Amino acid sequence: MARYLLYRLLTAIPILLVVSLVSFLLIFLVPGDPAAEIAGPGATAEEVARIRQSLGLDQHIGAQMLAYYGRLLHGDLGQSILLNRSVMTAILDRASVTLSLTGLALAVSLSLAVVLGVVAAVKQNTWVDQSAMTVALLGLSLPDFWAGLVMIYLFAVLLGWFPTGGYVALSKGVLPWLTSLIMPAVALGMAQLGLLARITRATMLEVLRQDYVRTARAKGVPEHRVIDKHALTNTLIPVVTVMGLIVGILLGGAVVVEQVFSLPGVGRLIIGAIQRRDYPVIQGGLLLTATISVFVNIAVDVLYAWIDPRVRYE
């Protein structure tokens, strides 16, 4: 396992290098001039040129690339053009919101999906199965921003159960924190809930047809123990495999959900940076998101081997 973990860490290096290169080239591929954005619409050409020179944007692309990778080697993501602070500080100040939203969305979608998938498989071809798969289909079909707007109207405007937006830090209490995030988390995790529920159901049906399950039933093992001990563990293996991809999808979807619910997260920070051509923030956000996704996938592979002792990567 140690050798495999080292191998995965080494293979992550070229992936992150490609992502860093793409994020650097954004400056030259995306239209717009950050110097002109800072100077304002009434600035003269001399003022724009002076700002561009102070930011180092007038240098050759090779020199800018060397400076960019030199900062990365020292853990420096650069200085935000418009916020006048380091990109790392700006992202870390908002990271707790995005990570809380993503983690809660993953917990909600995973727990509900496993329950729906298992129940649908055990009650195959009944109204329970049809109802569970209808919920899964709705989750796959509804865009997260539309689901968020509907929930705001129903549960915040009409019923008044939850706030329409905003974020309450966990330090101010678990209940206020959960109240501020439950609707965004459900809206973000609905599509993944539908996907995981369908995968769980299909895998559970396959596992229930295996010989060892039939043997356990023939020995008189209670049905709930057959499901819990013999079938569920093997059913979770493909679910865990998909989790690595889902975390990346949730991080991307958090950009839209944070806008809908006015959450001060990294996604909203990146949206503002795109609108105002703040390229260092865009680059830093993209690189950190890719880094998180890569390490989550490595962790998922390790968890995969822990769930299934038959897997030996050496």
C-alpha positions as CSV (number, residue, x, y, z in Angstrom):
1,M,0.0,0.0,0.0
2,A,2.8,2.4,0.8
3,R,4.4,1.9,-2.6
4,Y,1.1,2.5,-4.3
5,L,0.5,5.6,-2.3
6,L,3.9,7.0,-3.2
7,Y,3.2,6.1,-6.9
8,R,-0.1,8.0,-6.8
9,L,1.6,11.1,-5.2
10,L,4.2,11.1,-7.9
11,T,1.7,10.8,-10.7
12,A,-0.2,13.8,-9.3
13,I,2.8,16.0,-10.0
14,P,2.4,16.2,-13.8
15,I,-1.4,16.6,-13.4
16,L,-0.8,19.7,-11.2
17,L,1.8,21.0,-13.6
18,V,-0.6,20.9,-16.5
19,V,-3.3,22.6,-14.4
20,S,-0.8,25.3,-13.3
21,L,0.2,25.9,-16.9
22,V,-3.4,26.2,-18.1
23,S,-4.2,28.6,-15.2
24,F,-1.1,30.7,-16.2
25,L,-2.2,30.9,-19.8
26,L,-5.6,32.2,-18.8
27,I,-4.0,35.7,-18.7
28,F,-3.2,35.5,-22.4
29,L,-6.3,33.6,-23.6
30,V,-9.1,35.4,-21.8
31,P,-10.0,38.8,-23.3
32,G,-9.7,41.9,-21.1
33,D,-6.9,43.9,-19.5
34,P,-6.7,43.9,-15.7
35,A,-4.7,47.1,-15.8
36,A,-7.5,48.9,-17.6
37,E,-10.0,47.4,-15.1
38,I,-8.0,48.8,-12.2
39,A,-7.5,52.2,-13.9
40,G,-11.2,52.6,-14.6
41,P,-13.1,53.7,-17.8
42,G,-11.8,57.3,-17.7
43,A,-8.1,56.4,-17.5
44,T,-5.6,57.5,-20.1
45,A,-3.4,55.1,-22.1
46,E,-0.4,56.3,-20.1
47,E,-2.0,55.5,-16.8
48,V,-3.0,52.1,-18.0
49,A,0.6,51.4,-19.2
50,R,2.0,52.6,-15.9
51,I,-0.3,50.2,-14.0
52,R,0.5,47.3,-16.4
53,Q,4.2,47.9,-15.8
54,S,3.8,48.0,-12.0
55,L,2.0,44.6,-12.2
56,G,4.7,43.1,-14.4
57,L,2.2,42.5,-17.2
58,D,4.4,44.2,-19.8
59,Q,7.1,41.6,-19.4
60,H,7.7,38.8,-21.9
61,I,5.6,35.7,-21.4
62,G,8.7,33.7,-20.5
63,A,9.7,36.1,-17.7
64,Q,6.2,36.1,-16.4
65,M,6.1,32.3,-16.4
66,L,9.4,32.0,-14.5
67,A,8.1,34.5,-11.9
68,Y,4.8,32.6,-11.7
69,Y,6.5,29.2,-11.0
70,G,9.0,30.7,-8.7
71,R,6.2,32.0,-6.5
72,L,4.5,28.6,-6.6
73,L,7.6,26.8,-5.4
74,H,7.5,29.1,-2.4
75,G,3.8,28.4,-1.8
76,D,2.9,31.9,-3.0
77,L,-0.2,32.2,-5.3
78,G,0.5,35.9,-6.0
79,Q,-1.2,39.1,-5.0
80,S,-4.8,39.9,-5.9
81,I,-4.9,42.8,-8.2
82,L,-8.2,44.3,-7.0
83,L,-8.3,43.1,-3.3
84,N,-4.8,44.3,-2.6
85,R,-4.0,41.2,-0.5
86,S,-2.4,37.8,-1.1
87,V,-4.4,35.3,-3.1
88,M,-3.7,32.6,-0.5
89,T,-5.1,34.7,2.3
90,A,-8.2,35.7,0.3
91,I,-8.9,32.0,-0.5
92,L,-8.3,30.7,3.0
93,D,-10.6,33.3,4.4
94,R,-13.5,31.8,2.3
95,A,-12.4,28.2,2.2
96,S,-14.3,27.2,5.3
97,V,-17.6,28.1,3.6
98,T,-17.0,26.2,0.4
99,L,-15.6,23.1,2.3
100,S,-18.5,23.1,4.7
101,L,-21.0,23.3,1.8
102,T,-19.2,20.6,-0.2
103,G,-18.8,18.3,2.8
104,L,-22.4,18.6,3.9
105,A,-23.7,18.2,0.3
106,L,-21.6,15.0,0.0
107,A,-22.8,13.7,3.4
108,V,-26.5,14.4,2.5
109,S,-26.3,12.9,-1.0
110,L,-24.3,9.8,0.1
111,S,-26.4,8.9,3.1
112,L,-29.7,9.3,1.3
113,A,-28.5,7.7,-1.9
114,V,-27.3,4.5,-0.1
115,V,-30.7,4.2,1.8
116,L,-32.7,4.8,-1.4
117,G,-30.6,2.4,-3.5
118,V,-30.6,-0.4,-0.9
119,V,-34.3,-0.1,-0.2
120,A,-35.1,0.0,-4.0
121,A,-33.0,-3.2,-4.6
122,V,-34.5,-5.1,-1.7
123,K,-38.0,-4.1,-2.8
124,Q,-37.3,-4.6,-6.5
125,N,-40.2,-4.0,-8.9
126,T,-42.5,-2.7,-6.2
127,W,-44.0,0.7,-5.6
128,V,-41.1,1.4,-3.1
129,D,-38.6,0.7,-5.9
130,Q,-40.4,2.9,-8.3
131,S,-40.8,5.7,-5.8
132,A,-37.1,5.6,-4.8
133,M,-36.0,5.7,-8.5
134,T,-38.4,8.5,-9.2
135,V,-36.7,10.6,-6.5
136,A,-33.3,9.7,-8.0
137,L,-34.5,10.7,-11.5
138,L,-35.7,14.0,-10.2
139,G,-32.4,14.6,-8.6
140,L,-30.6,13.9,-11.9
141,S,-33.0,16.1,-13.9
142,L,-33.2,19.3,-11.8
143,P,-30.4,21.9,-12.2
144,D,-28.9,22.8,-8.8
145,F,-29.6,26.6,-9.3
146,W,-33.3,25.9,-10.1
147,A,-33.7,23.6,-7.2
148,G,-32.1,26.2,-5.0
149,L,-34.5,29.0,-6.2
150,V,-37.5,26.7,-5.6
151,M,-36.3,25.8,-2.1
152,I,-35.8,29.5,-1.3
153,Y,-39.3,30.3,-2.3
154,L,-40.9,27.3,-0.5
155,F,-38.9,27.0,2.7
156,A,-37.6,30.5,3.2
157,V,-40.2,32.9,1.7
158,L,-43.5,31.0,2.2
159,L,-42.7,28.9,5.3
160,G,-39.9,30.9,6.9
161,W,-38.1,27.8,8.1
162,F,-34.7,28.8,6.8
163,P,-32.9,32.0,5.8
164,T,-32.9,33.1,2.2
165,G,-29.2,33.3,2.1
166,G,-26.0,34.1,4.0
167,Y,-23.6,32.0,6.1
168,V,-23.3,31.5,9.8
169,A,-19.9,30.2,11.0
170,L,-19.7,27.0,12.9
171,S,-18.1,28.8,15.8
172,K,-21.5,30.5,16.4
173,G,-23.2,27.2,16.9
174,V,-23.9,24.0,15.1
175,L,-27.6,24.6,14.6
176,P,-27.3,28.1,13.1
177,W,-24.4,26.8,10.9
178,L,-26.6,23.9,9.8
179,T,-29.6,26.1,9.2
180,S,-27.7,28.4,6.9
181,L,-26.2,25.5,4.8
182,I,-28.9,22.8,4.7
183,M,-30.8,24.2,1.7
184,P,-27.6,25.0,-0.3
185,A,-26.2,21.5,0.5
186,V,-29.4,19.8,-0.6
187,A,-29.6,21.8,-3.8
188,L,-25.9,21.0,-4.6
189,G,-26.1,17.3,-3.7
190,M,-29.4,16.4,-5.5
191,A,-27.9,15.4,-8.8
192,Q,-25.2,13.3,-7.1
193,L,-27.9,11.8,-4.9
194,G,-29.7,10.5,-8.0
195,L,-26.5,9.2,-9.5
196,L,-25.3,7.4,-6.4
197,A,-28.8,5.9,-5.7
198,R,-29.0,4.4,-9.1
199,I,-25.4,3.0,-8.8
200,T,-26.2,1.6,-5.3
201,R,-29.4,-0.1,-6.6
202,A,-27.7,-1.7,-9.6
203,T,-24.8,-3.0,-7.5
204,M,-27.0,-4.2,-4.7
205,L,-29.1,-6.2,-7.2
206,E,-26.0,-7.8,-8.6
207,V,-24.6,-8.6,-5.1
208,L,-27.9,-10.2,-4.0
209,R,-27.6,-12.7,-6.8
210,Q,-24.2,-13.9,-5.7
211,D,-23.7,-17.4,-4.4
212,Y,-22.5,-16.4,-0.9
213,V,-25.7,-14.4,-0.4
214,R,-27.8,-17.4,-1.4
215,T,-25.7,-19.6,0.9
216,A,-26.2,-17.2,3.8
217,R,-29.9,-17.3,3.3
218,A,-29.9,-21.1,3.0
219,K,-28.2,-21.3,6.4
220,G,-31.1,-19.3,7.9
221,V,-29.2,-16.1,8.4
222,P,-31.8,-13.3,9.1
223,E,-32.4,-11.1,6.1
224,H,-31.3,-7.9,7.8
225,R,-27.9,-9.5,8.6
226,V,-27.6,-10.7,5.0
227,I,-28.1,-7.2,3.8
228,D,-25.9,-5.5,6.4
229,K,-23.0,-7.9,6.7
230,H,-22.8,-9.8,3.4
231,A,-24.3,-7.4,0.8
232,L,-23.9,-3.8,1.8
233,T,-20.1,-3.8,2.2
234,N,-19.6,-5.1,-1.3
235,T,-22.2,-2.7,-2.6
236,L,-20.3,0.3,-1.3
237,I,-17.2,-0.5,-3.3
238,P,-18.3,1.1,-6.6
239,V,-20.0,3.9,-4.6
240,V,-16.7,4.8,-3.0
241,T,-15.0,4.7,-6.4
242,V,-17.4,7.3,-7.7
243,M,-17.0,9.6,-4.7
244,G,-13.7,10.9,-6.0
245,L,-15.3,12.2,-9.1
246,I,-18.3,13.5,-7.2
247,V,-16.2,15.7,-4.9
248,G,-14.7,17.4,-8.0
249,I,-18.2,18.0,-9.4
250,L,-19.5,19.4,-6.1
251,L,-16.6,21.8,-5.9
252,G,-17.4,23.0,-9.4
253,G,-21.2,23.2,-8.6
254,A,-20.5,25.2,-5.4
255,V,-19.7,28.2,-7.6
256,V,-23.3,28.4,-8.8
257,V,-24.9,27.5,-5.5
258,E,-22.9,30.1,-3.6
259,Q,-24.2,32.7,-6.0
260,V,-27.8,31.7,-5.5
261,F,-27.6,31.6,-1.7
262,S,-25.2,34.5,-1.3
263,L,-22.6,32.4,0.4
264,P,-19.2,34.1,0.8
265,G,-17.2,31.1,-0.4
266,V,-14.3,30.5,-2.8
267,G,-16.7,30.0,-5.8
268,R,-18.2,33.4,-5.3
269,L,-14.7,34.9,-5.0
270,I,-13.7,33.3,-8.3
271,I,-16.9,34.6,-10.0
272,G,-16.1,38.1,-8.8
273,A,-12.5,37.7,-10.0
274,I,-13.6,36.6,-13.5
275,Q,-16.0,39.6,-13.8
276,R,-13.2,42.0,-12.8
277,R,-10.3,40.3,-14.6
278,D,-8.4,39.5,-11.3
279,Y,-6.3,36.8,-12.9
280,P,-4.1,35.8,-9.8
281,V,-7.3,34.9,-7.9
282,I,-8.6,32.9,-10.9
283,Q,-5.3,31.1,-11.2
284,G,-5.0,30.4,-7.4
285,G,-8.6,29.2,-7.2
286,L,-8.3,26.8,-10.1
287,L,-5.0,25.4,-8.9
288,L,-6.2,24.8,-5.3
289,T,-9.4,23.2,-6.6
290,A,-7.5,20.8,-8.8
291,T,-5.1,20.0,-5.9
292,I,-8.0,19.1,-3.6
293,S,-9.6,17.0,-6.3
294,V,-6.3,15.1,-7.0
295,F,-5.7,14.3,-3.3
296,V,-9.4,13.4,-2.7
297,N,-9.0,10.8,-5.5
298,I,-5.9,9.4,-3.9
299,A,-7.7,9.1,-0.5
300,V,-10.6,7.4,-2.3
301,D,-8.3,4.8,-3.7
302,V,-6.8,4.1,-0.3
303,L,-10.3,3.8,1.2
304,Y,-11.2,1.4,-1.6
305,A,-8.5,-0.9,-0.5
306,W,-9.6,-0.6,3.1
307,I,-13.2,-1.6,2.3
308,D,-12.2,-4.5,0.1
309,P,-9.3,-6.5,1.7
310,R,-9.0,-8.5,-1.6
311,V,-7.5,-5.4,-3.3
312,R,-3.7,-5.4,-3.0
313,Y,-2.0,-2.7,-5.0
314,E,1.6,-4.0,-4.5
